[in-house]
Amino acid sequence: MGLLLLVTFVFVITFCLCWLLLRYAGALNLIDVPNQRSSHLVPKARGGGVAFALTFLASLLVLVTNADVDNHLLIAVLGAGTVVAVLGFLDDFTDVSIRWRLLGHFASAIWALYWLGGLPPLSVFGYAFDLGLIGNVLAAVYIVWLLNLYNFMDGIDGIDGIASVEAICVCLGGALLYVLLGAANLALVPVLLAAAVAGFLCWNFPPARIFMGDAGSGFLGVILAILSLQAAWFKAELLWSWVILLGVFVVDATFTLLRRLVRGDKVYEAHCSHAYQYASRQFAAHRPVTLAVMLINLVWLLPMALLVGLGYIDGLLGVCIAYLPLVLLALKFKAGQLEKAES
């Protein structure tokens, strides 16, 4: 199957699976009924993440015989992605305890790191640092954190389209870096993920008709983490580039979590205190926030990621420059502030 045809096929199949989920959502008990913490007012279908997870994973099986694709990456993604998607799907329906979820998350991270070869050497101001076992532990924590922050940013009170737009922008940005660095073959996997999520976004863009659920958000988090580490094995600076591309979610989720931790909140409980949630309430709509995230990714984070990946700016310095305005935005939109204190 031609690669362009495969990308098109992934988009179309995901689109059709979402349509089927929408049509039979009631019969399958896939209805999200709003509560006091939800940002939507009417019941909507959920579980759409299963559609792009299944389509993307199936497309990877097609690539097993493709000499241009690293089979170690495929095994890492297939194993970790399947476990996280299944755990998320179960949690959507049965409320899996946090202990079992974290056990599954760390098991998935260890699986992925084994097949990737662990954490690649980190590049800081021109020097390469191989952190060995400590680095692998940090890499596992990084994977689990990115997985969970994606969950945080697309909870039941999330914003229509925001997680989908973020994933597409990050994947296409990472793919563009590969193309510019002369490794277009490595761009295929992130492009396939972007195509799968784009098929879902057609139904998820505000006003959304279907939500992705934990099966989709956790799946995206773990796959993006794995792809960022694989990129660093190709070129060390690319890890920083991917961290920059993920900046909107990393800054909002991390800033919010730290602020709630300092205040002594139960951070595992649902809340509506992310910066993007305050912004959506301020503008009384989801679409402006989703479009703003897209704009930030395209006009600010992507150019910074390119400058780092192409060697014009040191990676750590680039992250600091890229994140500074995001931190200011998090402050402006009260990330982590007590919800009752909102004026």
N, C-alpha and C positions, 0 to 999 in steps of 0.2 A: 504493500500500500504506500503510495506517495506521501511524503511528509506533510505537504500542504493539504492533501485530502484527509489525512489522519487528524490534523488540527481542526479542519472544518467538521469532520465527523464527530469529534469530541464535543464541539459546541452544539451541534444539532441534537445529538443524543441527550445531552444534559438538558437542553431546552425542552425536549419532548418528555423526558422523565419528570421534570418539574410540572409540566402540564398534567401528566397522569396523577401525580401526587395531589395537585390542586383538585382534580376532578373527583378523586376518591378519598380526600382528606377526612371527610366525615365518617365514612365507613371504616377507615383505618385508625380512627381516633387520633388524627393528626391535626387537632385544632388547638390553637393557643388562645385561651380565654384570658382577657386582660384582667389585671388586679391593680391594687393601689400603686404598685411600683412600675407598672407597664407604661410605655410611651404611646401605645396604640389604644384606641378606644373601642374597636370592634374586634370580634374573634377573627383570627387569620390562621391559615394553614402553616404548619411548621414541619421540620424534618427535611427541608429542601437540600440541606448539606449532604444528605445521603446520595442524592442524585449526582452531584459533581464528584464526590469521593469515589463512588462506584465507577463512574465513567473514566476518571483520571487513572485510577488503579488498573482498570482493564486496558487502557491505552498503553500503560507501561509494559504489560505482558506482550503486547504487539512488538515492542521495541527490544525484547530480549535477544533476538537474532540480529539486531542492528549493530554492526561493528563500531559505529561512531558513538555509541552510548555505553557508558561505564556500567557493567552489570552489578558491580558492588553498590553503586548508587541505587539501582533499581531494587535490589534486595533490601537495602536499608529503608527505602521509602515504602516498599510494599509491606514489609513486616511492621514497622512502626506505625505507618498510616492506618493499616487495618486494625491494629489493637486499639489505637486512640479513637478511631471512628466507631468501633463496636462499643467501647466504654462510654463514649458520648451518647450513642443511641440508647443504651440501657439507662443512662442517667436522665435522658429526656423523659423516660417513662416510669422508672422505678426509683429514682433518687439514690444512686450508688453512694455509699459513704465516702468521705474525703480520703480515708485511709486506703481504701481499695483503688480509688482513682489515682492517687499519687503513686501507689505501688505499680500500677499499670503504666503510668507516665514515665517513671524512672526506668522500668524494664524496657520500654520502647526506646528511651534515650540510649540506654546501654547497648541495645541491639543495633541501633543506627551507628553509634560510635565505633562499634566493633567492625562493621562492614566498611565504614568510611576510613578507618585507620586511626581513629582518635582525633584529638584536637591538633590541627596543623600549627606550625610555628607562628607566633604572633609577630607582626612587624610594627615596631614602635620607633619613630624618628630614625628610620633607616637601619635599625638593628633587629635581628630576628631572635626571638626567645622561644626555645622549646621547653615547655613547662612540665613535660612528662606526665606522671600520674596525677599531680595536682591539676594540671591543665585539663586532663580528661574528666576529673571530678567537676571542675568549673564548667566544662562543656556540657556535661549532663545537666547541671543546674540551669545553664543557659537554655537548653532545649525545653526543659520542663517549665521554666519561667515564660518563655515565648509562647508555649502551648497554652498556658493558663492565662496570660495577659490577653491573648486573642479571645479566650472565653469571656474574660471580664469585659472586653470591649464590644462583645456581641451577646450580652445577656438578654433576659426577657424584656429588659427595659432599654434595649439598644436602639440604634438609629437605623432606619431602613437604608440598605445599600452600603453602609460605611465599611463593614468588614469585607465585602465583595470588592469594592473600589480599591481599598487598601491592598488586597492581595493581587489584584490585576496590575496595579501600578508598580508594586514591588517586583513581581515576576517579569514584567516587560522591561523594567529598568535593569534588572539583573541580566536579562537576555541581551539587551542592547550593549551592555558592557562586554559580554562574551564576543559579540559580533565585532565591536571596535577593536578588541584585542586579538582578532584573528582566530577565534575558536567558535565559529558559528554552530558547530555540531553540539556544543555543550548548551546552547540556548534552547534546544528542543524541549527538554523536560519542563523548565519554567514556562515556556510558551504553551505547552499542553495544559498545564495547571491554569494559566490565565484563560485559555479557551473554555475550559470546563466551568470555571467560575463565571465567565461572561455569559454562558448559557443560562446559568442560574440568575445572574443579575438582571436579565430581561424581565424576570418576574419579581425581583427583590428591590428594584430601584423605586424610590419613593414616588407615589404611595405604594408600598410593597403589598403583594398579594400572598407571599409566602416567606417564612423565615428559615434560616439555615439550621438552627438548633445547635446543641453542644456537639453533636456528631460532625457538624460542618466546621464550626469555629475552632474546636480543638484540633481537628484534622488539618486545617490550614496553618495553625500555629506550629505544629510539629513538622510539617512538610517544609515550610519556609525556613525554619531553623536548620533543618538538614541541608537544604539547598545552599544556605549561607555558608555552612561549614565546608561543603563540597567545593564551593567557589574559592574558598581560601586555600584549598589544596592546589588549585590551578594557579592562583596568585595570591599571596598573603594579604595584600592590600584590599582584596575584594571582600574580605570579612567586614572591614570597616565600611565599605561601600554599601553592603547589604544592611548593616546596622543603621546607616544613615537613611536608606530607603524606608526602613521600618520605623522611622523616627516618630511619626504621629502617634502610633499605638504605644511604642515603648515609653515615650515621655508622659503621655496622659495616664497610662495604667500605672507606671512606676511612681510618678508624682502623687497620684491619688492614693496608692497603697501606702506609701511612706507617711503621708499626712494622716491617714486613718490609723496607722500603727502607732504613731507618736501620741495620738489622742486616746489610744486604748480601745478603739473600736474592734469588734469581731470582724476581721477582714474577710472571712469566708462567707459572711452573710450578704444577701442581695442588697444593693443600694442604688441610688441615682445621683451619685456625686462626682462622676467623671466630668471633665471639662466639656466634652462634646455633648453631654446630657444637659448641662446648664446652658450651653449655647443653643441647643434645640428649643429649650423652653423660653429662652430670651427672644429668639426669632419666631417662636410659635410655629415651627415647621421643621421637617427633617431634611428636605431637599437642599436648602442653603448650606447646611452643615456638611452633607455628603459632597456637594460640589466644592465646598471650601477645602475639604480634605484632598480631593482630586487636584485642585489648583495648587495647594501647598506641595504636594508630591511632584507635580510636573514642573513648576517654575522655581522651586527652591531646593527640594531634597534631591531630585534627579540630577540637576547640574552639579551640586556638591558631591554627589556619589561618583559622577563621571570624573570630576577633578581629582578625587582620591584614587579611583580605580586606574586612571591613566597616568598616575604618578606626579601630578602637578602640586598636590598638597599632601602632607603627611596624614595618615589615616586617623590617628587619635585627635590631632588638631582639627581635622575636617569634621569629626563627630562633634567636637565642642562647638565649633562655629555653627554647624547645622542645627544643633539642639538649642542654642541660646534663644532664638526667637520662639521656639516651641515651648520652652519653659516659661517665657514671658506670657505666651498665650494661655498656658495652663493656669498661671496666676490670675490673669485677667478674667478667665471664665471659672474661677473658684474651684479648681480641681481638688477634690478631697474635702472641701468645706462641708460642715454640717448642713444637711439639707434644710433643716428648720431655720437656719440662719439666712437662707436666701431671701433677698429683699424683693 
